[in-house]
Structure formats: structure tokens, C-alpha cells
Amino acid sequence: MKRLIQGLHEFQTTYFSTHRELFELLSQGQHPRILFITCSDSRIDPNLITQTAPGEMFIIRNAGNIIPAYGATNGGEGATVEYAVHALGIQEIIVCGHSHCGAMKGLLQIGKLEEDMPAVYEWLKHAEATRRTIKEHYQNYEGEALLNATIEENVLTQLENLRTYPVIHSRLKKNEMQIHGWVYEIETGEVMEYSPALGQFVPPQAQFSRAAWITPEQQERIYKGSSKR
């Protein structure tokens, strides 16, 4: 706690004092450009890895960067997604998984969680599509390779879940929104983005060197056939 109080003092006397105009502007309302969905893992700092300032991103964090399908639960994730898109007018959504994800490790052995961590067990059921994909298409994977495949497939699962939200589905149909899947590697700082056209994760800048983002209809067809890459 002492470290946090010291940090508050440093923030108020250094950063805040030199960015007063920014915070005065933020006090009048928020206009984020991105909805960033990522894990609660303490090693992940969305603003740090994207070098964004306060007010630029609307952020959802939870164990495993999971967005339950529309109507599956009355939790805060769905409400936050709906608010971000409908009320704030956000047109870009990123789901960002990460290496060494504890939630995905738990998903791979979910049966062991029911007794000791029943809440985690129930929460990870929202990633059942990921677990089944891994079970059915990655039988020959093990260890780190299996975990990495689970992390990537879970990002794709959450993109599919996002599509079930009417407020997102309608905007994708009208080409008024883009959704992206990222994986952040803690040990290298590298971020990879899923390319529907290539069916794999590639450096984000590689997306800009190709043609414009493909249509939502093309994305949907590719996602449906991309469970085994």
C-alpha cells in the first residue's frame, strides 16, 4: 500500500501537473476510439503496450479475456460491450490474449477447478467452444505448443461471441465496425494479429501492407472454417 500511495503522489505532482489540459478535457466527457478486451493478468497493461493516453481506449478485463455470447449471462461484459458500441460509438474492437495465460491453463484442465475454484470453473465454461476446438483439432499438441494454440483459439472464440451481439452484428453487416484478434507475448513484447485472409496470426503491420480489411461476410466464412489452422 505504501508503494501505491507514493505512486499517487508522483502522479499528482508530475504527470497530472504537466497534463492538466488533457484531464480538463477528459472531465467533460469520454470519446474512446477502441474497445480493448484483455485478460486481468497483472502482467498486461493495455495502455503501456499500445502507448495510448487516458481516454483513448475503453477497456474490459477479466480472466481469459472472455466475452460470453449474447444472452448467455447478465454479467458486466455484455453491458459494457453494448454501451461501448451504442452509447460511445466505438467502431474498433480488439480482443487481446497473451502468452502464459493462467485462465487458458485452467481451461485445459477445467475438471480440476470445480472443487477448489467453483467460480472460476463456471466462468471458464464460457470458453467451452475453445476447449472443444482444442480437444478435437490439436490432439498431437502438448506443453507450451498446446497452451499457445489454446490462447490463439480462445481469441477467435471471443471474436465469434462478439458477433452474436445484435449491436455489433448489424454494424459489421454495414461495414461500420472492425474487430481484431491479438495475442501479446510477455517475454518479447511482440503482438500478433489474426489475419482472416491468411488464417493465422501475423504482425499487425503486415495487415496494413495488404489490401483493406476484408468484409464482415468474408470474415464470418473464414472464422467458421479456421478452427484448425
N, C-alpha and C positions, 0 to 999 in steps of 0.2 A: 504493500500500500504506500509506503514511503516513496518508492520509485515513481508511482503514479502521481502522487501529489507534487513531486519535484517536476515531473513532466508537465503537469498543468501549469505550473509557474513558468516554465520555459516557454510553453505555448503562448501564454498571455503576454509575456514580456518581449518575446522575439517575433514569432511568426504572426500572431494576431496584430501586433502593433505595426507591422510592415505591410499588412494586407487588410487594413481597415475598410477600404473601399469595396473590396470583394465581399466582406461579411455584411456590410451595409446593404449591398445589392442582394445578397442571399436572404437577408431578413425580410425582404419584400416579396419573396416567393421563390419557388424552385422550378427550374426548367432543364432537367437532366436529358441528355441525348441518348443514353444507353441504359437498358435494364441488364444488370450483370448478376448472374446467378452462379454462386460458387459454394464451396464447402466451408463449414465452420472451423476447419483445421487452423490452428493458431499460426501455422507457418505460411498461410496465404494472406496477402494484403492486396486486395484488388487495386486500390489507388496507387500503391507502390509499383506493382508490376506494369501498370498501364500509364504511370506518370500523369495521372489526372488530378485535378484540383477538387475541393469540396464543391458540390453542386452539379458536377458533370455526369455522375452515374447514380442511378437508383439501384440499390443492392439488396439481394436476397441471399442469406447464408443459412445453411443447415447441414446436418450430417449427410454427406454424399451428394450434395448439390442436386437434390431430388425435387421435382415438381410433380405431385400426384396428378393423374389425369383428371380432367374436368368432372366434377361431381363425385369423385372418389372419397373426398373428405371435406370437412368445413374448416380446414386449417388456414393459417395465415398466408400460405404460399399462393393459393388461388386468388385470394382477395388482393394480395399485393400485385400479382400479375395483372389482374383486371384493372386495378387503379392506375398502374403504370401506363397501360396502353390507352384506356378510355379517358382517364382524367388528365394525365400528363402528356398524352400524345406521343409517347415514345415509339419509335419506328425501327429500332435496332435492339435485338436481344442476343445476349451471349450466355451460353451455358458453359462454365469452365470447370472441368475436373482437374485432378492433379495427381502426380506420382505419389506412391506410398500412402494411398488413401486408406485410412483405418476403416471407414464405413464399407468400402468395397472388399476389404479383407474379411470383414464381418459377414458380408453378403455371401461370400464363398463358403462360409461355414455357419450359415444362419441358424441351423438347428441347435447349435451350442449356446445361442444367445437367449433362448426363450426363458430359461430359469433365472439366470443372473441379471439380464438386462431386458426385461419384457417390453419396455417402451421402445428400445432400440429395435428389438425383434419386430414389433408391429410396424414401426416406421419403415424398416427396410423391405417390408412386403410391397411397398410402392415401387420397388425396383425389381419385382418378380420377373418382368419381361427381360431384364438384363441377365438375371440368374439363369433363366431358361435358355436364352441365346448362347450363353457360355457353355452350359451343360450339353447342348445339342450340337454345337458347331466347333467347340475348342477342346475336344476330348484328349488331344495329344499335347495340350499345353500344360505346363506346370510351373511352380515357383513364380519368379518375377514376370516371366512372359505371360502367365495366366492372369496375374494381377493387372498387368498393363492392358491386356485385352479387355478385362472387365471394366477398367476405368474408361477406356475408349467407348466400349459398347454402352456403358451407362450414360455417357454424354448423348449418344444417339437416341437412346430410350427417352431421355428427358426432352429432346427436341420433338420427338413424336408425341409425347404427352402435351407439350405446349400447343401443338396443332389441334388438340381436342377442345381448346378454349374457343368458344364462338367469337370472342372479340379479336382473337389472333387469326383464326381460320378465315374470317371474312376479309381481313386486311391483307393476308397473304394472297388470297384469290384476286385482289385488286392491285397486287404489286405495290402495296403501300407499306410493306414491312419486310425486313430480312431477319432471319435467325441464324445464329452461328454456333458451332460447337468447337470449344477449345480444350486443350489439355496442357497444363503448366507443369514443367519438370523442375522440381525444387532444387536439385543439385546443380543444374546448369543454367537456370533462369530462362530456358527456352520455352516458347509457347508454340504449339502446333494447332492448326485449324483444320477441321474436317472439310474436304473438298468433295461435294456430291458428284462432280464431274469425274473425279479420279477414283472415288470410293476409298479414300484413305486420308490420313492426317498429314498435312504439309505445312511448311512455314507460312504464316499469314500473308507475307508479302508476295508469295507465289500466286495468291488469288488475284492480286492487282496486276500481275503481268499477263494474265489471261483475259478472256472476254468478260463482259459484265456478268454479275451473279445470275445463275440460271433461274428460270421461272419457278414459282412455287409448285406448279404441276410437275415439272421435271424433278424437283427436289423430292416430292412425295413418291414418285415412281422409284427413284434411286434409293431412298431410305427404306422402302419396303423390301428391296432386294439386296440390302447392304449388310445384313446381319453377319454374313461371313465374308470377310474381305480378303 
